[in-house]
Amino acid sequence: MTGRLSAITHAAIPVAIDPAVRAAIMQGAWVAFSLSGGKDSTMAAWAATDLLDRLGHPRDRRIAIHADLGRAEWRSTPAMVEAVADRLGVPLLVVRRSAGDMVARWEQRFESGKARYAALETYNLIGPWSSSSLRFCTSELKIAQIGPELSRRFRGETIISVIGLRREESAARRFTPISRCDHRFAAPGNRAGTRMMSWHPLVDWTARDVFAAHDRHGLPLHESYRVYGARRLSCAFCVLASGADLDAAARAPDNAELYRHLVGMELESTFSFQPGRWLADVAPRLLGSTLRSQIDAARRDAGERRRIEAAMPASLRFVKGWPPRLPSLREASQIAAARSVILARHRLPDHFPDAVSVRARFAYLLAAKEAWASRREH
């Protein structure tokens, strides 16, 4: 949904609202402030609260909600979220992934990747980390926890989620609308009549506007900005963070244990935390000499893995989880030899050690793919 910017302003900076959000507010929709502890979610909630009050929206139909990422968070984030909710004068609901926190999800991803690699269900070994193209940190630990909880708790209601997205943040967010319908957890025409929508009241604000408004209103500001000079808050160490923000996190004593744990995952997996950047290089002063030397070995192993995988027959790389064709015996021999080195590095069993067994595995997967496709057609 897009719409004309509201004439209502917040301290001379426009607060975006469109006809759909305004109508829902006037009809008494539930409003849920999605709080992360960061500057944008805090300011979005504060600006929206001011506008809601002006429009006569009842305060007892507002709530704050926070998705707790566990060990991956700055230690001060839970207290910061509580302080913001208290300042807003609304109850706070905290949700968590039942299968484990963000660190556990990275660990689970790598364990699953190793098992699939050993079973020759993947052509390349898969690392533990999320990425810009695979942001399960957002989809699984935030959206998939917040959405169902709001839909269940406010069944049959219209629910407005207030989210601090800004167009200035990135090219991907340049065209962020003022609001959009959210059908992920409340399908159109659902029996209960639940409607969900996202509202982005700060779409046209700049980071400078947000910081200035925090100062002007004396709003709580996370220590990541206030003490360590970060420009963005997410996980303490985020796969999408700038080098400066990673350095800011590493300077916080409370993050040292997490830092060493994640570096240990780099060591075990041989995958750098970010493409082209090893977390171990951000603050080597926090690592002992033994761990530093082990990381050097892991870096060499990573280079060897990349060379080995690059030399495997490119035309046999899996597509959407399936092999594209049956390899020749020569190609299957190349695959078996390449896999043996990687399997040994990760102490995994070699179930397909030669050309014949690799080729038989490909034949099995191709038959399974055909059966799967046939089931889908019927």
C-alpha positions in Angstrom: 0.0 0.0 0.0 1.2 3.5 -0.8 -0.4 6.8 -0.1 0.1 10.5 0.4 2.3 11.6 3.3 0.3 12.8 6.3 0.1 16.5 7.0 0.7 15.6 10.6 4.3 16.1 11.6 6.4 15.1 14.5 8.8 17.8 15.6 8.8 19.3 12.1 9.8 15.9 10.5 6.9 14.2 8.6 5.5 11.1 10.1 4.3 8.9 7.2 0.7 7.7 7.2 -1.5 6.6 4.4 -5.3 6.2 4.1 -5.3 2.5 4.9 -3.4 2.9 8.2 -5.4 6.0 9.1 -8.7 4.1 8.6 -7.5 1.1 10.6 -6.5 3.4 13.5 -9.8 5.2 13.5 -11.5 1.9 13.6 -9.6 0.9 16.8 -7.1 -1.6 15.4 -4.5 -3.1 17.7 -1.1 -1.5 17.3 2.0 -3.6 18.0 5.3 -1.7 18.2 8.1 -4.1 17.0 11.1 -3.2 19.2 14.7 -4.4 18.6 16.4 -2.0 21.0 17.8 0.0 18.0 17.3 3.6 17.2 14.9 3.1 14.3 12.4 0.8 16.1 12.4 3.1 19.2 11.9 6.2 17.1 9.2 4.6 15.0 7.3 3.6 18.1 7.7 7.1 19.7 6.6 8.9 16.5 3.7 6.6 16.0 2.6 7.0 19.6 2.4 10.7 19.2 0.3 10.4 16.0 -1.9 7.8 17.6 -2.6 10.1 20.5 -3.5 12.9 18.1 -5.9 10.7 16.3 -7.6 9.5 19.5 -6.5 5.9 19.3 -7.1 4.1 22.7 -3.9 3.4 24.6 -5.2 0.1 25.9 -5.1 -1.2 22.3 -1.3 -0.9 22.0 1.5 -3.4 22.8 5.2 -3.7 22.3 6.7 -7.0 21.0 10.4 -8.1 20.9 11.9 -11.2 19.3 14.8 -12.2 21.6 17.7 -13.6 19.6 19.4 -15.0 22.8 23.2 -15.2 22.9 23.6 -13.3 19.7 22.1 -10.1 21.2 24.1 -7.4 23.0 23.7 -8.2 26.7 22.1 -4.8 27.2 19.4 -5.3 24.6 16.7 -6.9 26.8 16.9 -4.1 29.4 16.9 -1.5 26.6 13.7 -2.9 25.1 12.1 -2.9 28.5 13.1 0.7 29.0 11.6 1.7 25.7 8.3 -0.1 26.3 8.1 1.5 29.7 8.7 5.0 28.2 5.9 4.3 25.7 3.6 3.2 28.5 2.7 -0.2 26.9 3.0 -3.8 28.0 5.9 -5.7 26.5 5.6 -9.2 25.0 8.9 -11.1 24.3 8.9 -14.1 21.9 11.7 -16.6 21.2 12.3 -19.4 18.8 11.5 -22.6 20.6 14.2 -24.6 18.7 17.0 -22.4 20.0 18.5 -18.9 19.7 20.4 -17.3 16.8 23.7 -19.0 17.7 22.0 -22.4 17.9 20.4 -21.8 14.5 23.9 -21.2 13.0 25.2 -24.3 14.7 22.2 -26.4 13.6 22.6 -25.2 10.0 26.2 -26.4 9.9 25.4 -29.7 11.5 22.6 -30.2 9.0 24.9 -29.1 6.1 27.5 -31.6 7.1 25.0 -34.5 7.3 23.6 -33.6 3.9 27.1 -33.4 2.5 28.0 -36.8 3.8 24.8 -38.2 2.3 25.7 -36.5 -1.0 22.5 -34.5 -0.9 24.5 -31.4 -1.7 27.3 -30.8 -4.1 29.2 -28.3 -2.0 29.6 -28.1 1.7 27.3 -25.5 3.2 28.5 -23.1 5.9 26.7 -22.1 9.1 26.1 -18.4 8.5 23.1 -16.5 7.3 23.6 -13.9 4.5 22.0 -11.0 2.6 20.3 -13.5 0.3 19.4 -16.0 3.1 18.3 -13.9 6.1 16.9 -16.7 8.2 18.0 -14.6 11.2 15.1 -12.2 10.3 12.7 -14.7 8.7 12.9 -17.5 11.3 13.9 -15.8 14.6 11.9 -12.5 14.2 9.1 -12.6 11.7 8.2 -16.3 12.2 7.9 -15.6 16.0 6.2 -12.2 16.0 3.6 -12.8 13.3 2.0 -16.0 14.6 2.0 -14.6 18.1 0.1 -11.5 17.2 -2.3 -13.4 14.9 -3.1 -15.8 17.7 -3.3 -13.3 20.5 -5.5 -10.8 18.5 -7.5 -13.3 16.5 -10.4 -11.6 14.6 -8.8 -8.1 15.0 -7.0 -5.7 12.6 -3.4 -5.6 13.7 -0.9 -2.8 12.7 2.7 -3.7 13.2 4.9 -0.6 13.6 8.3 -1.2 12.1 11.2 1.2 11.8 12.2 0.8 8.2 13.7 3.8 6.4 14.3 4.3 2.7 17.7 5.8 3.3 19.0 2.6 4.9 19.8 0.7 1.7 19.1 0.4 -2.0 16.8 -2.6 -1.2 14.7 -0.3 1.0 14.6 2.6 -1.3 11.0 1.9 -2.3 9.7 0.9 1.0 6.0 1.8 1.1 4.3 3.6 4.0 2.3 0.5 4.7 1.6 -2.9 3.2 -0.9 -5.7 3.9 0.7 -8.7 5.5 -1.0 -12.0 4.5 1.7 -14.3 5.8 -0.1 -15.0 9.1 -3.6 -13.8 8.3 -4.7 -14.9 4.8 -7.3 -12.9 3.0 -10.8 -14.0 3.9 -9.7 -16.1 6.8 -12.5 -17.5 9.0 -11.6 -15.4 12.0 -11.5 -12.2 10.1 -8.0 -11.3 11.3 -6.2 -8.6 9.2 -2.6 -7.7 9.5 -0.6 -4.8 8.1 2.8 -3.3 8.5 3.3 0.5 9.0 6.6 2.3 8.4 6.1 5.8 9.9 9.8 6.8 9.4 10.2 5.9 5.7 11.5 9.4 4.8 13.6 10.0 7.9 17.4 10.0 7.8 19.7 8.5 10.4 20.6 12.0 11.4 16.9 12.8 11.9 16.5 9.7 14.1 19.5 10.5 16.3 18.5 14.1 16.6 15.0 13.2 17.7 16.4 10.9 20.4 18.3 13.8 21.8 15.4 16.1 21.6 13.0 13.8 23.4 15.6 12.2 25.8 14.8 8.7 24.5 16.8 5.7 25.6 19.7 5.0 23.2 21.4 1.7 23.1 25.0 1.5 24.3 26.1 0.3 20.9 25.6 3.8 19.6 26.1 5.8 22.8 29.3 4.2 24.1 30.8 2.4 21.2 29.9 4.5 18.2 28.0 1.9 16.1 25.7 3.2 13.4 23.4 0.2 13.3 22.1 -2.2 15.9 21.2 -5.9 15.2 23.0 -8.9 16.6 26.1 -8.0 18.5 28.0 -9.5 15.5 25.9 -9.3 12.4 26.7 -11.1 9.1 25.6 -7.8 7.4 27.5 -5.4 9.7 30.1 -3.0 8.5 33.7 -3.4 9.6 33.3 -0.4 11.9 30.2 -1.9 13.6 31.9 -5.2 14.1 34.8 -3.4 15.7 32.4 -1.5 17.9 30.8 -4.7 19.1 34.2 -6.3 19.8 35.2 -3.3 22.0 32.3 -4.1 24.4 33.6 -6.4 27.2 30.2 -8.2 27.4 30.6 -9.4 23.8 34.0 -11.0 24.2 32.6 -14.5 25.1 30.3 -14.4 22.1 33.1 -13.2 19.9 35.3 -16.1 20.8 32.5 -18.6 20.4 31.8 -17.3 16.8 35.5 -17.4 15.9 35.5 -21.0 17.2 32.7 -21.7 14.7 34.8 -20.2 11.9 37.6 -22.5 13.0 35.4 -25.6 13.0 33.5 -24.8 9.8 36.3 -23.2 7.7 33.7 -20.6 6.6 34.4 -16.9 7.3 31.7 -15.1 9.2 31.2 -12.7 6.2 32.2 -13.2 2.6 35.7 -11.9 2.4 36.0 -11.1 6.2 36.9 -13.4 9.0 35.5 -12.4 12.4 38.8 -13.6 13.8 40.5 -10.6 12.1 38.3 -8.0 13.8 39.7 -8.3 17.3 42.6 -10.8 17.4 43.6 -9.3 20.7 40.7 -11.2 22.2 42.0 -14.5 21.1 44.8 -16.6 22.6 47.9 -17.5 20.5 46.7 -21.1 20.1 43.3 -20.0 18.7 45.0 -17.5 16.4 47.3 -20.2 14.9 44.4 -22.6 14.5 42.5 -19.9 12.6 45.4 -19.6 10.3 45.1 -23.3 9.6 41.4 -23.0 9.1 41.9 -20.2 6.6 44.3 -22.4 4.6 41.7 -25.3 4.7 39.0 -22.9 3.5 41.2 -21.9 0.5 41.8 -25.6 -0.2 38.1 -26.4 0.0 37.3 -23.6 -2.5 39.9 -24.8 -4.9 38.7 -28.4 -4.7 35.1 -27.4 -5.2 35.9 -25.1 -8.1 37.7 -28.0 -9.8 34.7 -30.3 -9.6 32.6 -30.6 -12.8 30.6 -27.4 -12.9 27.9 -28.9 -15.1 27.0 -31.3 -12.3 26.4 -28.7 -9.6 23.0 -29.3 -8.0 20.1 -27.1 -9.1 17.4 -26.5 -6.5 18.7 -29.4 -4.5 18.9 -31.9 -7.3 21.7 -33.2 -9.6 21.1 -32.1 -13.2 22.2 -35.3 -14.8 24.2 -38.6 -14.3 28.0 -38.1 -14.3 30.3 -40.2 -16.4 32.6 -42.6 -14.5 35.5 -40.1 -15.0 33.4 -37.2 -13.6 32.2 -39.4 -10.7 35.8 -40.3 -9.9 36.7 -36.6 -9.8 33.7 -35.9 -7.4 34.7 -38.8 -5.1 38.3 -37.7 -4.9 37.3 -34.1 -4.1 34.8 -35.0 -1.5 37.2 -37.3 0.3 39.5 -34.4 1.3 36.6 -32.3 2.6 34.9 -35.2 4.4 38.2 -36.0 6.2 38.7 -32.4 7.3 35.3 -32.4 9.0 35.6 -36.0 10.3 32.6 -37.2 8.3 32.1 -40.7 6.9 32.8 -41.3 3.2 29.8 -43.3 2.1 30.6 -42.8 -1.6 34.3 -43.3 -1.9 34.6 -44.2 -5.6 33.2 -43.5 -9.0 30.8 -46.4 -9.0 29.2 -45.5 -5.7 29.0 -41.8 -6.6 27.3 -42.6 -9.9 24.8 -44.9 -8.2 24.0 -42.1 -5.7 23.4 -39.7 -8.5 21.1 -42.2 -10.2 19.1 -42.7 -7.0 18.7 -38.9 -6.6 17.6 -38.4 -10.2 15.0 -41.1 -9.8 13.8 -39.5 -6.6 13.6 -36.1 -8.4 11.5 -37.7 -11.1 9.2 -39.3 -8.6 8.9 -36.0 -6.7 8.0 -34.1 -9.9 5.4 -36.7 -10.8 3.7 -36.3 -7.4 3.6 -32.6 -7.8 1.9 -32.9 -11.2 -0.8 -35.1 -9.7 
